[in-house]
């Protein structure tokens, strides 16, 4: 792969113009044009401007302390994430991680990818969340613990399921397999209803009621995460509201 990259001219993943520098998988013009939206820094939902907690979070906080999100699940994030996740263009993980890293001021000491069951990982060839988490940890100079959380039950894909079906699908799907630090950052590609990260955060909270941050590239949610946050019997107890 390195030999191919030396010989062939690299082109922007979005506009296909030749890249003059290899800092990102896209050119500076496309980078400047990437849409940015203000959000609630706790649940991640769009807001008129960045706020620490929206009204819903104040009345019924989610299962995590804060959420970092790059943008809405619209173009160009849809294109980049689809190539990264389904077309095995895993090298996009470095550039996607750099987008996330610029939005983090105070990183958690440990980054944990959302685990994938070994059957799906074998079929896909890699866990995209793991690739993203490792690259992000390297850029932030923090630890990555891909084995802290395990997916102990094979489940069908969440895509296309309603909220209740997602909850049932992921029941008892995750388990903590190692001692956990006081603050971790859960990393995934997209948050839809918040069910997966909520399940993982709850699983972590049942073991050690400390702080957790959720990190995603894009958001596609129709229902507020408060509808699904108190799954199980544990809720994050820390008041840590850091950006990661």
Backbone bond lengths (Angstrom), bond angles and torsions (degrees), N, CA, C in turn:
res aa  C-N    CA-C-N  psi(-1)  N-CA   C-N-CA  omega(-1)  CA-C   N-CA-C  phi
1 X - - - 1.464 - - 1.527 110.79 -
2 X 1.350 117.06 -42.20 1.469 119.00 178.89 1.524 111.42 -62.28
3 X 1.330 116.45 -38.06 1.461 120.19 178.85 1.521 111.25 -64.48
4 X 1.327 116.24 -42.44 1.468 120.72 178.58 1.523 110.65 -62.31
5 X 1.336 116.40 -42.17 1.460 119.99 -178.91 1.525 111.87 -67.09
6 X 1.324 116.26 -29.32 1.473 118.24 177.47 1.526 111.89 -71.52
7 X 1.326 116.14 -35.08 1.466 121.14 -174.31 1.527 111.83 -84.00
8 X 1.325 116.05 -46.70 1.456 120.06 -175.36 1.521 111.14 -86.38
9 X 1.318 118.28 141.67 1.468 120.67 175.90 1.531 110.04 -70.76
10 X 1.324 116.55 131.44 1.457 120.73 178.20 1.520 109.78 -78.20
11 X 1.319 115.15 141.67 1.458 120.91 -179.90 1.516 110.77 -124.28
12 X 1.315 114.64 151.65 1.456 121.66 -179.84 1.526 109.57 -60.17
13 X 1.319 116.92 133.97 1.456 122.28 -179.28 1.530 112.32 -68.88
14 X 1.323 117.32 -13.46 1.463 120.44 -176.81 1.525 113.11 -108.67
15 X 1.337 117.74 -50.91 1.467 119.94 -177.23 1.535 112.64 -102.98
16 X 1.335 116.90 -10.38 1.469 124.30 175.96 1.518 113.88 69.70
17 X 1.321 118.66 11.14 1.456 120.20 171.68 1.529 109.19 -74.51
18 X 1.306 114.75 154.85 1.463 119.92 -179.03 1.526 110.71 -65.40
19 X 1.336 114.88 136.51 1.450 120.20 179.48 1.527 110.07 -83.74
20 X 1.320 115.90 127.77 1.455 120.42 177.70 1.521 111.33 -83.40
21 X 1.341 116.24 -26.04 1.456 121.45 175.45 1.524 108.19 -135.87
22 X 1.327 116.88 157.55 1.451 121.35 -171.63 1.523 111.99 -108.83
23 X 1.325 116.33 31.11 1.465 119.96 -178.74 1.518 111.12 -69.17
24 X 1.342 117.59 -37.45 1.462 123.11 178.30 1.523 108.88 -129.28
25 X 1.333 114.68 171.74 1.463 120.17 175.29 1.522 110.66 -84.38
26 X 1.320 117.24 4.37 1.462 121.75 177.10 1.528 108.49 -138.32
27 X 1.323 115.46 163.10 1.464 120.17 -174.17 1.527 111.34 -78.20
28 X 1.314 115.80 170.73 1.460 121.00 -178.00 1.517 111.59 -66.88
29 X 1.339 116.99 -34.71 1.468 120.07 178.97 1.527 110.04 -63.04
30 X 1.329 117.34 -46.11 1.467 120.74 178.54 1.518 110.87 -67.39
31 X 1.331 116.82 -35.43 1.460 120.24 178.41 1.523 110.89 -63.02
32 X 1.330 116.45 -42.14 1.465 120.43 178.83 1.522 111.97 -67.48
33 X 1.351 116.57 -25.47 1.460 121.04 -177.18 1.523 113.42 -90.41
34 X 1.334 117.97 -4.06 1.464 119.88 179.89 1.525 109.91 -59.48
35 X 1.337 117.67 127.77 1.469 119.98 -177.37 1.511 112.30 -67.38
36 X 1.319 116.12 138.95 1.458 122.66 177.87 1.523 108.32 -126.07
37 X 1.330 115.85 135.01 1.457 120.84 -176.05 1.525 109.77 -128.27
38 X 1.347 117.23 135.67 1.474 119.36 175.20 1.525 110.15 -66.49
39 X 1.342 116.16 149.95 1.464 120.61 -173.87 1.522 111.25 -144.92
40 X 1.323 113.65 163.61 1.453 120.77 164.96 1.525 106.21 -73.56
41 X 1.318 117.63 125.41 1.458 121.89 -174.87 1.523 112.73 -78.63
42 X 1.339 116.35 -3.71 1.457 119.06 176.72 1.520 112.21 -98.71
43 X 1.322 117.17 -49.48 1.472 119.21 -178.40 1.525 112.56 -102.69
44 X 1.348 117.99 -20.05 1.453 121.19 176.25 1.505 115.97 91.28
45 X 1.319 118.80 -1.90 1.459 120.23 -179.74 1.530 110.94 -71.09
46 X 1.349 117.72 148.20 1.470 120.72 179.93 1.526 111.85 -59.88
47 X 1.313 116.70 139.48 1.458 123.96 178.06 1.530 108.42 -137.03
48 X 1.329 118.14 164.86 1.468 119.45 179.37 1.532 112.70 -59.71
49 X 1.324 117.78 -29.56 1.462 123.47 177.00 1.530 107.36 -155.39
50 X 1.323 116.73 163.33 1.462 120.15 -178.63 1.526 110.54 -63.31
51 X 1.340 115.80 128.19 1.458 121.20 177.28 1.524 108.67 -135.49
52 X 1.344 116.13 154.54 1.460 120.54 -178.35 1.521 111.31 -66.92
53 X 1.334 117.46 -42.76 1.468 122.04 -179.90 1.515 108.82 -148.93
54 X 1.334 116.78 132.87 1.469 120.28 176.29 1.533 109.39 -82.94
55 X 1.317 116.39 176.79 1.463 120.97 -177.61 1.522 112.92 -60.03
56 X 1.314 116.66 -39.69 1.458 120.82 179.29 1.520 111.13 -64.51
57 X 1.329 116.67 -41.25 1.463 120.49 -179.80 1.525 111.47 -65.84
58 X 1.336 116.46 -35.68 1.460 119.91 179.62 1.522 111.31 -67.12
59 X 1.326 117.11 -36.47 1.468 120.32 -178.80 1.519 112.71 -84.59
60 X 1.334 116.98 -31.66 1.466 121.20 -179.08 1.522 108.77 -151.70
61 X 1.331 117.62 86.59 1.467 120.49 -174.30 1.518 112.29 -65.88
62 X 1.328 117.42 150.40 1.469 121.30 177.39 1.515 111.15 -71.44
63 X 1.313 116.22 -179.72 1.461 121.78 -174.51 1.519 113.04 -80.37
64 X 1.300 118.07 2.14 1.458 122.14 178.42 1.518 109.23 -128.13
65 X 1.320 117.31 170.95 1.455 121.53 -175.65 1.521 113.84 -89.61
66 X 1.319 117.47 -34.65 1.461 120.61 179.19 1.520 108.86 -157.13
67 X 1.325 115.30 161.37 1.461 120.78 -179.25 1.524 109.56 -136.75
68 X 1.317 115.66 130.14 1.467 122.56 177.26 1.519 108.13 -105.75
69 X 1.313 117.20 126.12 1.466 121.94 -177.14 1.524 109.06 -137.78
70 X 1.327 116.61 135.17 1.461 121.08 -178.72 1.522 111.15 -75.76
71 X 1.337 118.16 -49.51 1.460 120.75 -176.87 1.510 112.37 -167.81
72 X 1.314 115.68 -179.08 1.459 121.16 176.87 1.530 110.07 -75.03
73 X 1.318 115.65 155.98 1.462 120.49 -179.11 1.528 109.16 -79.10
74 X 1.322 114.74 70.17 1.460 123.33 176.91 1.528 106.87 -133.65
75 X 1.334 116.57 173.74 1.462 119.56 176.68 1.527 109.29 -60.06
76 X 1.317 118.53 137.83 1.466 129.39 7.23 1.528 114.62 -93.56
77 X 1.356 116.90 -2.38 1.460 118.91 -176.86 1.528 111.76 -63.29
78 X 1.334 116.84 -34.21 1.461 119.02 177.71 1.523 111.17 -60.58
79 X 1.308 116.61 -43.59 1.470 121.00 -179.66 1.523 111.32 -64.42
80 X 1.319 116.47 -48.25 1.461 120.64 -177.02 1.527 111.54 -64.79
81 X 1.327 116.79 -43.99 1.463 120.01 -177.30 1.521 111.94 -71.73
82 X 1.329 117.48 -33.62 1.461 119.66 177.54 1.527 110.43 -65.69
83 X 1.317 117.00 -42.06 1.468 120.43 177.85 1.525 110.62 -65.90
84 X 1.311 115.99 -40.98 1.464 121.26 -178.86 1.530 111.39 -66.71
85 X 1.310 116.71 -40.77 1.463 120.76 -172.13 1.519 113.18 -88.65
86 X 1.325 117.57 -42.26 1.461 120.59 -170.62 1.523 114.41 -109.39
87 X 1.324 117.95 -18.62 1.460 120.39 -178.40 1.528 112.49 -107.42
88 X 1.321 116.94 14.02 1.465 123.72 174.49 1.528 113.68 59.61
89 X 1.313 116.24 27.92 1.465 119.28 175.17 1.532 108.46 -89.80
90 X 1.333 114.34 65.21 1.460 121.42 -172.52 1.521 112.44 -65.60
91 X 1.338 117.48 -19.68 1.468 120.05 179.41 1.530 111.92 -66.40
92 X 1.349 117.09 -15.59 1.461 119.62 175.76 1.526 112.07 -68.81
93 X 1.329 116.60 -16.47 1.460 120.51 -178.70 1.521 112.73 -57.70
94 X 1.318 117.51 -37.03 1.460 120.70 -179.22 1.528 111.12 -64.04
95 X 1.333 116.93 -45.50 1.466 120.30 -179.23 1.527 111.37 -70.04
96 X 1.342 116.76 -38.74 1.468 119.67 177.50 1.520 110.66 -64.48
97 X 1.324 116.22 -39.47 1.464 120.23 178.30 1.522 111.10 -64.23
98 X 1.328 116.71 -35.60 1.466 119.33 179.81 1.526 111.26 -66.41
99 X 1.330 117.17 -33.18 1.467 120.06 175.18 1.526 110.89 -63.25
100 X 1.325 115.22 -41.04 1.460 119.72 179.70 1.527 110.44 -68.63
101 X 1.335 116.37 -43.53 1.468 120.83 -174.83 1.523 112.27 -58.90
102 X 1.336 117.39 -33.12 1.464 120.08 -179.51 1.522 112.19 -68.89
103 X 1.333 117.45 -14.81 1.462 121.89 -179.24 1.526 112.65 -99.55
104 X 1.318 117.21 8.01 1.460 121.16 -176.10 1.522 109.48 -118.13
105 X 1.323 115.14 122.09 1.462 120.89 179.62 1.526 112.10 -97.19
106 X 1.313 116.70 -38.18 1.469 121.47 -175.04 1.525 108.37 -129.60
107 X 1.332 117.87 88.12 1.464 120.21 -173.33 1.516 113.50 -70.42
108 X 1.340 115.14 147.43 1.457 120.98 171.66 1.526 108.53 -67.55
109 X 1.325 117.99 151.55 1.468 119.45 -177.21 1.519 114.08 -71.51
110 X 1.334 117.15 -18.07 1.460 120.66 -177.03 1.525 109.71 -135.55
111 X 1.328 115.99 131.14 1.463 123.01 176.51 1.527 108.29 -105.85
112 X 1.337 115.90 132.56 1.466 121.68 -177.16 1.527 109.40 -127.41
113 X 1.328 119.55 117.06 1.470 120.59 177.08 1.526 111.26 -73.45
114 X 1.326 116.34 150.26 1.454 120.53 172.44 1.530 107.33 -65.01
115 X 1.323 118.02 123.44 1.475 119.52 -173.64 1.520 112.70 -73.03
116 X 1.305 114.95 153.07 1.465 122.78 177.35 1.530 108.08 -118.62
117 X 1.326 116.78 139.94 1.458 120.05 178.06 1.526 109.49 -64.15
118 X 1.330 115.97 145.93 1.467 119.65 -173.03 1.527 111.96 -60.91
119 X 1.329 118.22 -29.12 1.468 119.54 179.50 1.520 111.05 -67.11
120 X 1.313 116.77 -43.85 1.467 119.60 179.58 1.524 110.87 -70.83
121 X 1.317 116.18 -36.38 1.460 119.20 177.22 1.524 110.79 -64.28
122 X 1.306 117.22 -40.10 1.458 121.30 177.42 1.524 110.68 -63.55
123 X 1.340 116.70 -40.36 1.463 120.78 -179.52 1.531 111.00 -68.98
124 X 1.343 116.84 -42.48 1.463 120.05 -177.27 1.515 112.57 -82.00
125 X 1.308 117.39 -29.08 1.453 121.26 179.36 1.515 113.95 103.36
126 X 1.304 118.24 -20.26 1.470 122.33 179.25 1.522 108.98 -168.19
127 X 1.318 115.98 159.85 1.456 121.67 173.61 1.521 108.12 -94.39
128 X 1.311 117.25 109.32 1.462 121.80 -176.41 1.531 111.95 -60.09
129 X 1.344 117.17 -34.70 1.469 120.35 178.44 1.521 110.75 -65.75
130 X 1.319 116.07 -35.44 1.461 120.65 178.21 1.526 110.69 -67.10
131 X 1.330 116.56 -43.20 1.469 120.79 177.79 1.525 110.13 -60.54
132 X 1.326 116.20 -44.59 1.460 121.06 -179.52 1.529 110.88 -65.22
133 X 1.338 116.30 -43.66 1.463 120.56 -177.51 1.531 111.23 -65.42
134 X 1.322 117.46 -42.18 1.472 120.40 -179.83 1.526 111.31 -62.98
135 X 1.321 116.21 -42.88 1.459 119.56 179.69 1.522 110.87 -66.74
136 X 1.334 116.60 -40.20 1.460 120.31 179.25 1.530 110.86 -65.08
137 X 1.325 116.76 -43.14 1.465 120.51 179.50 1.521 111.04 -60.94
138 X 1.324 116.26 -39.58 1.468 120.27 179.38 1.516 110.97 -64.94
139 X 1.340 116.96 -42.23 1.459 120.09 -178.28 1.523 112.14 -70.87
140 X 1.336 116.72 -30.21 1.467 120.75 -179.99 1.524 112.43 -92.24
141 X 1.339 116.27 -5.71 1.461 121.89 -178.94 1.532 111.35 60.22
142 X 1.334 115.92 48.46 1.461 122.31 175.88 1.527 108.33 -127.40
143 X 1.312 116.59 173.65 1.467 121.25 -179.11 1.523 111.33 -83.46
144 X 1.315 115.33 149.94 1.463 122.03 173.16 1.524 107.55 -118.69
145 X 1.338 116.38 127.64 1.464 122.23 -178.60 1.531 108.81 -121.47
146 X 1.338 118.38 84.22 1.467 120.61 -176.62 1.518 114.01 -70.38
147 X 1.335 117.56 -14.53 1.464 120.06 -177.12 1.522 113.45 -105.80
148 X 1.328 117.29 7.38 1.461 119.00 179.88 1.524 111.08 -67.47
149 X 1.322 116.11 -40.27 1.461 121.73 175.17 1.521 109.56 -108.51
150 X 1.307 116.50 139.54 1.461 121.86 178.13 1.530 109.69 -120.00
151 X 1.329 114.40 144.97 1.465 119.74 170.56 1.523 106.91 -96.15
152 X 1.309 115.77 105.73 1.464 120.74 -170.42 1.525 112.89 -95.27
153 X 1.315 116.70 -4.42 1.467 119.66 -179.73 1.519 109.44 -136.56
154 X 1.328 115.89 131.21 1.467 120.27 175.30 1.524 109.10 -73.23
155 X 1.319 116.61 131.56 1.459 121.78 -179.46 1.519 109.50 -128.94
156 X 1.305 116.07 159.85 1.463 119.16 173.96 1.521 109.17 -74.99
157 X 1.304 117.00 163.34 1.456 121.47 -177.99 1.520 110.70 -63.09
158 X 1.334 115.71 142.97 1.455 121.40 179.46 1.531 112.60 -73.24
159 X 1.317 115.89 -23.16 1.458 120.75 -176.16 1.530 110.72 -58.36
160 X 1.329 116.09 126.77 1.452 121.42 177.83 1.510 114.31 91.74
161 X 1.340 118.89 -8.34 1.460 121.71 -179.26 1.524 110.41 -88.95
162 X 1.334 116.35 147.69 1.455 119.52 174.77 1.521 109.35 -79.97
163 X 1.328 116.32 177.40 1.462 120.78 -173.00 1.517 112.24 -59.58
164 X 1.328 117.27 -47.78 1.456 120.21 -177.14 1.526 111.59 -65.23
165 X 1.316 116.13 -39.04 1.464 120.17 178.51 1.525 111.08 -66.29
166 X 1.338 117.05 -35.71 1.459 120.70 177.50 1.528 110.57 -64.39
167 X 1.332 116.29 -41.72 1.454 120.32 179.49 1.526 111.08 -62.41
168 X 1.326 115.42 -46.72 1.467 119.86 179.89 1.520 111.26 -65.40
169 X 1.318 115.80 -37.67 1.458 120.78 -177.40 1.530 111.81 -63.64
170 X 1.335 117.27 -36.51 1.463 121.28 -174.61 1.529 113.62 -99.15
171 X 1.326 117.84 5.36 1.457 120.62 -179.45 1.530 109.75 -61.66
172 X 1.334 116.13 126.24 1.472 123.77 179.76 1.534 112.37 61.04
173 X 1.330 117.70 26.06 1.466 120.45 -178.32 1.520 112.75 -86.12
174 X 1.342 118.23 -20.16 1.463 121.64 -175.37 1.521 111.08 -120.53
175 X 1.313 115.24 153.26 1.467 121.11 177.23 1.518 109.15 -150.49
176 X 1.318 116.46 146.57 1.461 122.59 175.47 1.522 107.78 -84.48
177 X 1.323 117.00 128.83 1.464 121.12 -173.33 1.515 113.80 -115.72
178 X 1.341 117.75 4.37 1.463 120.39 -178.60 1.527 108.64 -154.89
179 X 1.337 117.67 160.87 1.468 119.96 175.48 1.524 110.78 -56.42
180 X 1.321 115.68 140.39 1.463 119.75 -174.60 1.523 111.19 -109.87
181 X 1.333 117.39 144.76 1.462 120.81 177.24 1.525 111.56 -77.23
182 X 1.315 115.45 178.44 1.463 120.11 -176.77 1.517 112.86 -71.28
183 X 1.309 117.59 -25.75 1.464 120.71 -177.13 1.519 109.07 -145.87
184 X 1.313 117.14 123.47 1.456 121.74 177.73 1.522 109.55 -124.75
185 X 1.325 115.43 161.49 1.462 122.06 174.61 1.520 108.09 -119.55
186 X 1.331 116.99 117.48 1.456 122.80 177.53 1.521 108.88 -85.90
187 X 1.335 117.20 130.15 1.462 121.64 -174.18 1.523 110.69 -117.81
188 X 1.335 116.34 129.57 1.461 122.75 174.59 1.522 107.95 -143.94
189 X 1.339 116.51 173.79 1.464 118.73 -177.65 1.526 112.54 -86.23
190 X 1.340 117.50 -47.45 1.464 121.67 -175.32 1.526 109.19 -136.87
191 X 1.317 116.53 140.06 1.458 121.26 170.46 1.528 107.95 -106.79
192 X 1.333 116.22 125.98 1.461 120.94 -178.26 1.523 110.37 -104.75
193 X 1.316 117.24 -72.16 1.466 120.08 173.77 1.517 111.14 -102.38
194 X 1.311 117.27 -11.49 1.460 121.13 -177.09 1.509 113.45 89.73
195 X 1.330 118.04 4.39 1.454 121.51 -175.06 1.521 112.23 -64.15
196 X 1.323 117.48 -47.64 1.468 120.62 -175.26 1.526 111.56 -64.00
197 X 1.339 117.33 -50.83 1.464 119.15 -178.72 1.521 110.50 -67.91
198 X 1.338 117.79 -30.16 1.458 120.26 177.40 1.518 111.05 -67.52
199 X 1.329 116.84 -41.53 1.456 121.24 176.84 1.526 110.78 -61.91
200 X 1.323 117.19 -43.53 1.463 121.13 -179.80 1.523 110.94 -67.33
201 X 1.320 116.81 -41.41 1.466 120.21 179.01 1.516 110.82 -64.33
202 X 1.330 117.15 -41.00 1.457 121.04 177.88 1.519 111.15 -65.69
203 X 1.324 116.67 -40.63 1.461 121.32 178.46 1.523 110.13 -60.73
204 X 1.303 115.95 -42.00 1.462 121.76 178.28 1.522 110.73 -67.65
205 X 1.338 117.30 -40.52 1.465 121.64 -177.41 1.521 111.79 -67.75
206 X 1.322 117.68 -32.23 1.455 120.57 178.66 1.522 111.24 -63.42
207 X 1.338 116.51 -28.37 1.454 121.41 -179.44 1.526 111.60 -87.15
208 X 1.316 116.14 -50.32 1.460 121.76 -179.85 1.529 108.40 -140.29
209 X 1.335 118.52 108.62 1.472 120.58 -176.97 1.519 112.53 -75.46
210 X 1.337 116.12 67.87 1.448 121.56 179.09 1.522 109.95 -113.74
211 X 1.305 116.69 -156.39 1.464 120.62 -172.65 1.519 111.93 -94.25
212 X 1.337 115.82 143.62 1.457 120.75 174.21 1.521 109.63 -138.38
213 X 1.312 114.91 143.08 1.455 122.62 176.57 1.519 108.22 -119.82
214 X 1.314 117.14 140.56 1.461 121.42 177.24 1.521 108.63 -106.58
215 X 1.326 115.57 134.93 1.462 121.43 -178.23 1.524 108.64 -125.52
216 X 1.317 117.16 124.42 1.463 121.98 178.75 1.526 108.67 -136.53
217 X 1.321 115.75 157.11 1.462 120.21 176.50 1.524 111.33 -78.37
218 X 1.330 116.50 -42.32 1.461 119.83 -174.19 1.519 110.68 -143.94
219 X 1.317 114.74 160.96 1.452 121.48 -176.55 1.525 110.42 -124.86
220 X 1.335 115.14 134.49 1.465 121.57 173.82 1.512 106.77 -140.05
221 X 1.327 116.50 86.16 1.463 119.60 -175.60 1.519 110.91 -127.15
222 X 1.321 114.34 135.19 1.467 121.19 176.85 1.520 111.69 -106.14
223 X 1.329 116.39 -18.65 1.452 121.65 179.47 1.517 109.03 -124.94
224 X 1.322 116.42 143.64 1.448 120.23 -179.75 1.517 110.18 -67.26
225 X 1.317 116.24 145.79 1.459 121.08 -177.51 1.517 112.09 -64.34
226 X 1.318 118.90 -18.99 1.455 119.79 179.56 1.519 111.94 -64.89
227 X 1.341 117.65 -18.48 1.453 120.09 177.03 1.517 112.58 -69.76
228 X 1.348 116.77 -17.62 1.455 118.24 -174.45 1.526 112.36 -129.95
229 X 1.362 118.32 14.75 1.444 116.45 -168.78 1.513 114.67 -81.18
230 X 1.284 122.57 -34.68 1.452 121.73 -173.75 1.515 111.63 -91.58
231 X 1.308 117.56 45.93 1.452 122.45 176.53 1.519 107.83 -76.52
232 X 1.308 118.29 133.06 1.453 121.18 -175.45 1.512 109.30 81.61
233 X 1.331 117.08 -156.71 1.455 119.36 -174.03 1.516 113.38 -118.75
234 X 1.312 118.00 8.88 1.464 119.61 -177.31 1.498 112.98 -124.08
235 X 1.332 117.07 141.66 1.452 123.63 176.16 1.517 107.48 -131.84
236 X 1.318 117.74 141.96 1.454 120.63 179.23 1.510 110.34 -55.25
237 X 1.313 117.46 129.26 1.446 120.18 -175.50 1.507 115.39 -100.49
238 X 1.314 118.39 -11.06 1.460 120.55 -176.43 1.510 111.17 -75.51
239 X 1.330 115.41 149.87 1.466 121.08 177.12 1.510 111.04 -94.48
240 X 1.319 117.34 12.31 1.466 121.53 -178.59 1.510 109.55 -65.73
241 X 1.332 117.39 120.85 1.456 121.89 -178.10 1.520 110.15 -120.20
242 X 1.311 118.93 37.42 1.450 121.42 180.00 1.511 110.60 -69.68
243 X 1.336 116.88 161.16 1.446 121.91 -178.11 1.526 111.83 -69.40
244 X 1.320 117.91 -11.71 1.471 121.69 172.52 1.509 108.77 -148.22
